[in-house]
Amino acid sequence: MAYPCDEPPCKKVRNASLAELLKDEFVHGTSFDNLDSILKHGLVAKTHNIAFCEHFPVDGLVPGLKAPPEVLVVLDKSKLLLKGIQLTPLPDDGGYETKGFVLQGDKWVVNATDAPGTIRPWFFDKIVDNRPGTAGNMIFLAKDAWDQMKRRSDPRELPERLVHATADGNLAGIWQRGVIPHGSANAQALGRVGHEQLFAGGEGHVNAMLPKPPIAEVAGLAGVPAAMISFDVQKAIAAGLEVVPSPFRPDHYFLRGEVPPQCFTGVHANSPVNLPKELECKVVPPGEAFESLPIIDLSLPRAELVEKIKWACSVPGFMQVINHKVDPALEDKLVELQKRFFALSQKQKNACKMSSESPVRGYFNKGGENLDAVLEGESKERAGTVMKESGKLVDNKEGLDLNGAPWSRPGHDYVSQIFGKPSVLPSEEECPGLRETSRRLSEQLLGLGKELLELMALALGLDQDFFNRCMTQPVATHRLLHYWPQQGEYKGEIGCGAHTDYGLLTILKQDAVGGLQVLSAQDMQWVLVPPSPGAYVVNLGEMLSQWTGNFFKSTIHRVVNTSNRERFSSPYFIEPNLDTIIKRGELCPHRQEEDKTAGEILHRFYSSAGILKEPALSERRKA
């Protein structure tokens, strides 16, 4: 006899009482690729009935499968029984199988045998990730499942401290607001798109774990977490959060609600166990210290901006700029084209390679530029105090150098000619719109650079157009970079070697992977520059540092990509007219040394980095 869904009988299975059956879960194993369909339609009996374990499998295996499934669907047993689902015991595996509900006319009925059946998402209690590295993560939690877990937990057994694993790209928001539940923060995450309403009522928890090693291996993220946020459990409870242990992962806990910053007891980088000491860095929140790497809001009043710029340029030499006028749609479009270019075959990329005809415009592969060789003088000494002598490091990156001011005609000498050349780009078919998109974005970035240079001139007591008068025929390089995930023992290579930039200033867009570090001259420690949504990282180059007698700082920085993900960034380098005489200390006359032109400084950097193979300018003059 078939029963409508709204008039179910109470069923018994294997002569056990309903109360006894409610002690355990029913678990179905499947592929992650099936998750979207399951959330839309439920579990469907097509060629076979739907099979279940009688309890959550400790070893990850389920009846009928030879290998552990990628996803475990945990069903609410009481709902199944109360709705009259017919469950047939499996003969050998200790599990059950069912056809579920069958649609007959406009009603879902049970016990029908003439059509494929379904168990709809209404019966799901939880969906748990079972893939290596992320096994035990809760993908879905039913609205009433939290109360069940809370009833089974003992608040007297909670730890004093827990840690939350996260990526560099989340740090800026975490410092401002705290750790927010992934149900609202990651509504567009894999497996959730199109099911926001289904997830909205059941999520709202933060994942955390006991602070014991090896953190990187047990964090349960799809990638290696970049940072760990520790917090006081009792402070979290006092702030109104509920804390329960995870029934799926040893040493893991769930916190219901948002964890505010006042509960934090520390933030530190999640360094791989084989990361050399000299590649480690500090992770610090924004504040009034060097490591704050100040955030400059360009919407502030002019006088306040000038003071903030003066401090940022004279102390850290690095800043993040927000409320600029750069079009975010253009930024997104260039990132899309950037990824498309680096996904081309090596043969296609090599067709754009730098050559003797175009030595500084075009593509370079790994090893084409190595920046640990460009430091000199005082900067080299500073870097040497925190870096072990390990031979020359190879940069683990590839890049495409675009002419960031294609309209400019810098001059007729050798350096002016090679930097004034048009970019070597892939065909329009391979990367449609790359030339036009990069041109339009470069115009806006140059405009942002000129706005910052006006503020810097005022901070030095000069008229606001001082630097821009030297920018009638500037040189600008818009560089697209791709970093591979760091592999092996971190020996012999680095994402990007320690260096200072060469020009007036650099405007950098980095993705959420992070990895940018700067060297604090105050305590000689490396400090992480976490990505901040909508912000550009701005740092000063050697030309501006020398011009001000090092009053404005050109800070040593590098990239250490400890994640298992690819990293993409795009710096925009700005130089003045190449015949501009950079008189050391001219703008701050307490220090004056040998004068150089902007072109000579530019040439020395590119030669030291290994891009330019031509002899130095002084030798070319002799010849």
C-alpha positions in Angstrom: 0.0 0.0 0.0 1.3 3.5 -0.9 1.0 6.3 1.6 0.9 10.0 0.8 3.7 12.0 2.4 1.4 13.9 4.8 -0.1 10.7 6.2 2.9 8.4 7.1 2.8 5.4 9.4 5.5 4.7 12.0 7.8 2.0 10.7 10.1 -0.5 12.4 13.3 -1.9 10.9 14.9 -5.2 11.9 12.5 -5.4 14.8 14.3 -2.5 16.6 12.5 0.2 18.4 12.3 3.7 16.9 14.2 5.1 19.9 17.1 2.7 19.3 17.2 3.6 15.6 17.4 7.3 16.4 20.8 6.8 18.1 22.6 6.4 14.8 22.8 8.1 11.4 22.1 6.8 8.0 24.9 7.7 5.6 25.1 7.7 1.8 28.4 8.0 -0.1 28.7 9.7 -3.5 31.0 11.8 -5.7 31.5 15.5 -5.3 30.4 16.0 -8.9 26.9 14.8 -7.9 26.5 17.4 -5.1 24.8 20.0 -7.3 22.3 17.5 -8.6 21.7 16.1 -5.1 21.0 19.5 -3.6 18.5 20.3 -6.5 16.7 16.9 -6.8 17.8 14.7 -3.8 19.1 11.2 -3.9 17.7 9.4 -6.9 17.3 5.7 -7.4 18.0 5.2 -11.1 19.5 1.9 -12.0 20.0 0.9 -8.4 18.3 1.5 -5.1 19.8 4.1 -2.7 22.2 2.4 -0.2 23.1 3.6 3.3 25.4 2.8 6.1 23.8 2.3 9.5 26.2 4.8 11.1 28.9 7.4 10.2 31.8 5.4 8.8 35.0 6.0 10.8 37.2 4.8 8.0 35.2 6.7 5.3 34.0 3.6 3.5 30.4 2.9 2.8 28.6 -0.3 1.7 28.8 -1.1 -2.0 31.8 1.1 -2.8 35.4 -0.1 -3.2 37.0 3.3 -2.4 36.0 6.0 0.1 33.4 8.4 -1.5 34.1 12.1 -1.8 30.9 13.2 -0.1 28.9 11.7 2.8 25.2 12.5 2.9 23.9 12.1 6.4 20.1 11.6 6.6 17.7 12.3 9.5 16.6 8.8 10.5 13.6 10.0 12.4 12.2 11.8 9.3 12.7 8.8 7.1 10.9 6.5 9.5 8.1 8.9 10.3 7.4 9.4 6.6 7.2 5.7 6.0 10.3 5.1 3.9 10.7 1.4 3.2 14.2 0.2 4.2 15.5 -3.2 3.1 18.5 -4.6 5.0 21.6 -5.4 2.9 22.6 -9.0 3.4 26.3 -8.6 4.1 27.3 -5.0 4.7 25.1 -4.1 7.6 23.5 -1.3 5.8 20.2 -0.6 4.1 18.8 0.3 0.7 15.6 2.0 -0.4 13.8 3.3 -3.5 12.6 6.3 -1.5 9.6 8.3 -2.7 8.1 7.9 -6.2 6.1 10.7 -7.9 2.7 9.4 -8.9 0.6 12.1 -10.5 1.1 15.2 -8.4 1.9 13.3 -5.2 5.1 11.7 -3.8 4.4 8.3 -2.4 6.4 5.5 -0.7 6.7 1.8 -1.4 5.9 2.1 -5.1 8.0 -0.1 -7.3 7.2 0.9 -10.8 9.4 4.0 -11.2 12.7 5.4 -10.0 12.4 6.9 -6.5 14.0 9.9 -4.7 15.0 10.9 -1.2 14.6 14.7 -1.2 16.9 17.2 0.5 14.3 17.8 3.2 15.6 14.5 4.8 19.2 15.6 4.8 20.7 16.2 8.3 24.2 17.0 7.1 26.5 16.7 4.1 30.1 16.1 5.0 33.2 16.4 2.8 35.2 13.1 2.7 38.0 14.2 0.3 41.6 13.9 1.4 42.7 17.1 3.1 39.2 18.4 3.6 37.6 15.3 5.1 35.2 16.1 7.9 34.3 19.6 6.7 30.6 20.3 7.0 29.2 21.3 3.5 25.6 21.5 4.6 23.9 21.5 8.0 20.1 21.2 8.5 18.3 23.9 10.5 17.6 21.6 13.4 20.9 19.6 13.3 22.8 22.2 15.4 20.5 21.6 18.4 21.2 17.8 18.2 24.9 18.4 18.2 24.6 20.8 21.1 22.6 18.3 23.2 25.4 15.7 22.8 28.2 18.1 23.8 29.5 18.8 27.3 30.4 22.5 27.9 32.7 21.5 30.8 35.0 19.8 28.3 35.6 22.7 26.1 39.3 23.8 25.5 40.6 27.2 26.6 41.8 28.2 23.2 40.9 27.4 19.6 42.4 28.5 16.2 40.7 29.3 12.9 42.5 28.7 9.6 42.2 31.2 6.8 43.7 32.7 3.7 45.7 35.9 3.3 42.8 37.4 1.4 40.5 37.2 4.3 42.7 38.9 6.9 41.7 42.5 6.1 38.0 41.7 6.7 38.7 39.6 9.8 40.6 42.4 11.5 37.8 44.8 10.8 34.8 42.6 11.6 36.0 39.3 13.1 35.5 35.8 11.8 32.1 35.4 10.2 30.4 32.1 9.5 31.1 30.7 6.1 27.3 30.4 5.3 27.1 34.2 4.8 30.7 34.9 3.9 31.1 32.3 1.2 27.7 32.2 -0.4 29.3 31.8 -3.8 31.7 29.0 -2.7 31.9 25.7 -4.6 28.8 23.6 -4.1 26.7 26.5 -2.8 25.9 28.5 -6.0 22.3 28.2 -6.8 21.4 26.8 -3.3 21.8 29.9 -1.2 18.3 29.7 0.3 18.9 26.0 1.2 22.1 26.8 3.0 21.1 30.1 4.6 19.1 28.7 7.4 21.4 25.8 8.4 24.8 27.3 8.3 26.1 30.2 10.4 29.0 28.3 12.1 32.7 28.9 12.2 35.2 26.0 12.0 38.0 25.9 14.5 40.4 23.4 15.9 42.8 22.7 18.8 46.1 24.6 18.5 48.4 21.6 18.1 50.6 20.7 15.2 50.7 19.9 12.4 48.2 22.7 11.8 48.7 22.9 8.0 47.8 19.2 7.6 44.6 19.2 9.7 43.0 22.6 8.9 40.5 21.0 6.5 40.7 23.7 3.8 40.9 23.0 0.1 44.3 24.8 0.1 46.9 25.2 2.7 45.8 28.0 5.1 48.1 31.1 5.1 47.3 32.3 8.6 45.9 31.0 11.9 43.7 33.2 14.2 43.7 32.0 17.8 40.9 33.1 20.2 39.8 32.6 23.8 36.9 30.2 24.0 35.4 31.7 27.2 35.5 35.2 25.7 33.7 33.8 22.6 31.0 32.2 24.8 30.7 35.5 26.8 30.1 37.2 23.4 27.1 35.0 22.8 28.6 32.2 20.7 27.7 28.5 21.1 30.7 26.1 20.9 30.3 22.4 20.2 32.8 19.6 19.2 32.6 18.3 15.6 31.2 14.7 15.4 33.3 14.2 12.3 36.8 15.4 12.9 38.8 14.8 16.1 40.0 18.1 17.6 37.7 20.2 15.5 34.9 22.5 16.9 32.0 24.6 15.5 31.1 28.0 16.8 27.7 29.3 16.2 27.8 33.0 15.4 30.4 35.6 14.6 33.7 35.6 16.5 34.5 39.3 17.2 38.1 40.6 17.2 38.1 41.2 21.0 38.2 37.4 21.4 41.4 37.1 19.4 44.6 36.2 21.3 46.9 36.2 18.3 47.4 35.9 14.5 50.4 34.1 13.0 51.5 32.8 9.6 50.9 29.1 9.0 54.5 28.4 7.9 55.1 25.0 6.3 57.3 22.7 8.5 60.1 22.8 6.0 60.1 26.5 5.4 63.5 28.0 6.2 63.6 30.4 9.1 64.7 33.2 6.9 61.5 33.0 4.8 59.1 33.3 7.7 57.2 36.5 8.4 55.0 38.2 11.0 51.2 38.6 10.6 50.0 41.8 12.3 46.8 43.8 12.3 46.5 47.4 11.1 47.7 50.0 13.6 50.0 52.9 14.2 53.3 51.1 13.8 55.6 50.2 10.9 53.9 46.8 10.4 50.5 48.4 10.0 51.4 49.2 6.4 48.9 52.2 6.5 45.7 52.3 4.5 45.5 55.7 2.7 41.9 56.7 2.0 42.0 59.1 -0.9 38.5 60.5 0.0 40.0 62.2 3.1 40.5 66.0 3.2 43.6 67.1 1.4 45.6 68.4 4.5 45.0 65.1 6.3 46.0 63.1 3.3 49.3 64.9 3.0 50.2 64.1 6.6 49.3 60.5 6.2 51.3 60.2 2.9 54.3 61.9 4.6 54.3 59.3 7.4 53.7 56.4 5.0 56.5 57.4 2.7 59.1 58.3 5.4 58.6 55.4 7.8 57.4 52.1 6.1 57.7 53.2 2.5 54.7 51.0 1.8 50.9 51.7 1.9 47.6 50.5 0.7 45.4 53.0 -1.2 41.6 52.8 -1.2 38.8 55.0 -2.6 40.8 55.5 -5.8 39.1 56.1 -9.2 40.4 53.0 -11.0 37.5 51.2 -12.7 37.0 47.7 -11.0 35.4 46.3 -14.2 38.7 47.0 -16.0 40.7 45.4 -13.2 38.6 42.3 -13.4 38.8 42.1 -17.1 42.6 42.4 -17.1 42.8 39.6 -14.4 40.7 37.4 -16.7 43.0 38.1 -19.7 46.1 37.7 -17.5 45.0 34.2 -16.5 44.1 33.4 -20.1 47.5 34.4 -21.3 49.4 32.3 -18.8 47.2 29.3 -19.5 48.4 29.4 -23.2 50.9 26.7 -24.3 54.6 27.4 -23.7 55.0 27.7 -27.5 52.3 30.4 -27.7 53.9 32.3 -24.8 57.4 32.0 -26.2 56.1 33.7 -29.4 55.8 36.8 -27.2 59.3 36.4 -25.6 61.7 39.3 -25.1 64.4 39.4 -27.7 67.3 41.6 -28.8 64.8 43.7 -30.8 62.5 44.0 -27.8 64.6 43.3 -24.7 62.3 44.8 -22.1 58.8 44.4 -23.6 57.3 40.9 -23.8 57.2 37.6 -22.1 59.9 36.0 -19.8 59.8 32.5 -18.3 61.1 31.2 -15.0 64.6 32.5 -14.4 64.2 35.3 -16.9 64.3 37.7 -14.0 65.9 37.0 -10.6 65.6 39.9 -8.2 67.8 38.8 -5.3 70.7 40.2 -7.3 69.5 43.8 -7.7 70.2 45.0 -4.1 73.2 47.2 -3.5 74.8 49.3 -0.8 72.9 49.7 2.4 69.9 47.8 1.2 72.0 44.7 0.4 73.6 44.9 3.9 70.1 45.1 5.6 68.8 42.1 3.6 72.0 40.2 4.3 71.4 40.3 8.1 68.1 38.3 7.8 68.9 36.1 4.8 71.3 33.2 4.9 73.9 33.0 2.2 72.5 30.2 0.0 73.7 31.1 -3.4 71.6 32.9 -6.0 67.9 32.3 -5.8 65.8 31.8 -8.9 62.4 33.6 -9.0 59.6 31.1 -9.3 57.5 33.2 -11.6 56.8 34.1 -15.3 55.7 37.5 -16.6 54.5 39.6 -19.4 55.9 43.2 -19.6 53.6 45.7 -21.2 54.3 49.3 -22.2 52.3 51.2 -19.5 52.6 54.5 -21.4 52.5 53.6 -25.1 51.9 57.2 -26.2 55.1 58.4 -24.6 58.3 59.1 -26.6 61.0 59.0 -23.9 64.0 59.9 -26.2 66.6 58.7 -28.7 69.2 57.1 -26.5 69.4 53.3 -26.1 67.4 53.0 -22.8 64.7 55.4 -24.0 64.3 53.5 -27.3 63.9 50.0 -25.8 61.5 51.2 -23.0 59.5 53.2 -25.5 58.8 50.2 -27.8 55.3 48.7 -28.1 54.5 45.6 -26.2 54.9 42.1 -27.7 51.5 40.6 -27.2 49.7 37.4 -28.2 47.2 37.5 -31.1 43.8 38.9 -30.7 42.4 35.4 -31.1 44.5 34.1 -28.3 43.7 36.9 -25.8 40.9 39.1 -27.3 41.0 42.6 -25.9 44.3 42.4 -24.0 46.0 45.3 -25.8 42.9 47.6 -25.4 42.1 46.6 -21.8 45.7 47.0 -20.6 45.9 50.4 -22.4 42.8 51.7 -20.7 43.8 50.4 -17.3 47.3 51.8 -17.7 45.9 55.3 -18.3 43.9 55.1 -15.1 46.9 53.8 -13.1 49.1 56.5 -14.4 46.4 59.0 -13.3 46.4 57.5 -9.8 50.2 57.7 -9.8 50.2 61.4 -10.7 47.6 62.0 -7.9 49.9 60.3 -5.4 53.0 62.2 -6.6 51.1 65.5 -6.1 50.5 64.5 -2.4 54.1 63.4 -2.0 55.4 66.7 -3.4 53.2 68.6 -0.9 54.5 66.3 1.9 58.1 67.4 1.0 57.2 71.1 1.0 57.3 71.4 -2.8 54.6 72.7 -5.1 52.2 69.9 -6.0 53.3 69.8 -9.7 57.0 69.3 -9.0 57.1 65.6 -9.9 54.5 65.8 -12.6 56.6 68.4 -14.5 59.1 65.5 -14.9 56.4 63.3 -16.4 55.8 64.8 -19.8 57.4 61.7 -21.5 57.4 59.1 -18.8 58.3 55.4 -18.9 55.8 53.0 -17.3 55.8 49.2 -17.3 52.6 47.3 -16.6 53.7 43.8 -15.7 51.5 40.8 -15.5 52.9 38.1 -13.2 52.1 34.4 -12.6 53.7 32.6 -9.6 53.6 28.8 -9.4 52.9 27.2 -6.0 56.2 26.8 -4.2 57.3 23.1 -4.1 60.0 21.0 -2.5 62.4 22.2 0.2 62.3 26.0 -0.5 65.9 25.8 -1.5 67.4 27.5 -4.6 64.2 29.4 -5.5 61.7 31.9 -4.1 58.5 33.4 -5.4 60.3 36.7 -5.9 63.7 37.6 -4.4 64.3 40.4 -1.9 64.7 43.7 -3.7 63.8 47.3 -3.8 62.0 48.8 -6.8 63.9 51.2 -9.2 61.5 54.0 -10.2 59.5 56.7 -8.6 56.7 54.5 -7.3 55.0 51.2 -7.9 51.2 50.5 -7.9 50.5 46.8 -7.3 47.3 44.8 -7.6 47.6 41.4 -5.8 45.1 38.6 -5.7 43.7 36.9 -2.6 46.5 34.3 -2.4 48.9 36.8 -0.8 52.5 36.2 -0.1 53.9 39.7 -0.3 56.3 40.5 2.5 58.2 43.7 3.4 61.3 44.1 5.6 60.8 46.3 8.7 63.9 48.5 9.1 62.9 49.0 12.8 63.2 45.4 14.0 64.6 43.6 10.8 61.6 41.3 10.6 59.6 40.4 7.5 56.0 41.5 7.7 53.1 40.1 5.6 51.1 42.5 3.4 47.7 40.9 3.3 45.5 41.6 0.3 42.7 44.1 1.0 39.7 44.1 -1.3 39.6 47.1 -3.6 43.0 48.4 -2.5 46.3 49.0 -4.4 49.6 48.4 -2.6 51.8 51.4 -3.3 55.6 51.4 -2.6 58.4 53.8 -3.4 61.4 53.1 -5.7 65.1 53.9 -5.6 64.7 57.1 -7.7 62.5 58.7 -5.1 64.5 57.4 -2.2 67.7 58.8 -3.6 66.1 62.1 -4.6 65.1 62.6 -1.0 68.3 61.4 0.6 66.4 58.3 1.9 63.9 60.5 3.8 61.3 58.7 1.6 62.0 55.0 2.0 62.4 52.4 -0.8 61.6 49.3 1.3 63.0 45.8 0.7 60.2 43.4 -0.2 59.8 39.9 -1.7 57.2 37.2 -2.4 57.0 33.9 -0.6 54.1 31.8 -1.9 53.7 29.1 0.7 50.2 28.2 -0.5 49.4 25.3 -2.9 47.7 27.8 -5.3 48.8 29.8 -8.2 49.3 33.5 -7.5 48.6 36.4 -9.9 49.6 40.0 -9.5 50.1 43.1 -11.7 52.5 45.9 -10.6 52.6 49.2 -12.5 56.0 50.8 -12.4 56.2 54.6 -13.0 59.4 56.4 -14.0 59.9 60.1 -14.9 61.4 61.4 -18.1 64.6 59.4 -18.5 66.8 62.4 -18.8 65.7 63.7 -15.3 68.7 64.2 -13.1 68.2 62.4 -9.8 70.4 64.5 -7.4 70.7 62.4 -4.3 69.3 64.4 -1.4 68.3 67.4 -3.6 64.8 67.3 -2.1 66.1 66.9 1.4 69.5 68.5 1.2 71.1 66.9 4.3 72.5 64.2 2.1 73.9 64.6 -1.4 76.0 62.1 -3.3 76.7 61.2 -6.9 74.0 62.3 -9.4 72.5 59.8 -11.8 69.9 60.0 -14.5 66.6 58.1 -14.2 67.7 56.1 -17.3 71.0 55.0 -15.6 69.1 53.8 -12.5 66.6 51.9 -14.7 69.3 50.3 -16.8 71.3 49.1 -13.7 68.2 47.4 -12.2 67.2 45.5 -15.4 70.8 44.4 -16.0 71.2 43.2 -12.4 67.9 41.3 -12.6 69.2 39.5 -15.7 66.7 40.8 -18.2 69.0 43.2 -20.0 72.2 41.5 -21.4 73.5 44.8 -22.9 76.7 46.4 -21.4 76.3 49.2 -18.9 75.7 52.7 -20.2 79.2 53.9 -19.2 80.7 51.1 -21.3 78.5 51.9 -24.3 79.6 55.5 -24.2 83.3 54.4 -24.2 82.6 52.1 -27.2 
